[in-house]
Amino acid sequence: MNIKNIILITLAISGVALFLVLQKHSKDYRSSANQSQPPVIAQPAARYSAPDFTLTDLEKNEFRLSDSRGSVVAMLFWTTW
């Protein structure tokens, strides 16, 4: 057997093994995707209220956290050094 045949046989065996692994993974994925009911996610309990504060934006408008009570507020804080 020459080196070319050994490489071809190794690639063929590796390809078959990879195919079988991917086939198994595909079956597991399809079976988990076909669940009849979505998972139940419990809503977390409110632990405390955020303290009220006031910020001024670049246009000199004031933002009060208390004005957004009951809404979701996402804040990003940036800084320059």
N, C-alpha and C positions, 0 to 999 in steps of 0.2 A: 504494500500500500504506500503510495507516495503522499507527500505533505498536502497536496491539493485535495485529495480525497478525504483525508482526515479533517481538514478545515471544513469541507462541504458537509460531512457527516455531523460534525460538531454544531455547525450553524443550523442544520435541519433539526437536530435534537433540541437545541435551544429554542428554535422557533415553535416547535410543537409544545414544549413546556410552557413557553410564554402564552401561547394560545389557550392552553388548558387553564392556566392561572387567570387570565382575563375572562374566560368563559365563566369560571366559578364566581369571580367578582361581579360579573354582569348579572348572574342569577340572584346573588345576594342583594344587589342594588334594586333590581326589579321587584323582588319580594317585599323589601322594606318600603318601596315607593307605593305599593298597592295597598297600604293599610286603609281600612275603611273609615277610621276616625283619626282626626289629628290629635297629637298629644295635648294633654291638658296642662296649661301653664297657669299657676296660681299668681294672682296679682299681689305684689308685695304690700305689706301694710305700711301706712305712713308712720314714720318714726318721730319726725319732728319737722317743724317749719323752718325754712331758711330765714336768717335774720334780714330785716328790711334794710335796704341801702339805696343811695341815690348816686347815679353817675351822670357826667356831662359828656356828650359826644363832641365830635369836631365841629358840628354846626351849632353848638351851644344849646342843644336840646337836652332836657333832663330825662333820665330814665329812672323810674322807681320800681323796684321789684314788687312792691305791694300792688301796683297797677296791673300786674300780670298774674295775680293770684288765681289759681285754678287752671292755669295754662302751663304747658311745658316750655321751659326756658333753657336754651343751650347757650353757654357763654364761652367765649375764647378770649384768653388773656395773652396779649403780646407785650413784649418789652424790647427795648433797645439798650445797649450798653455803651 
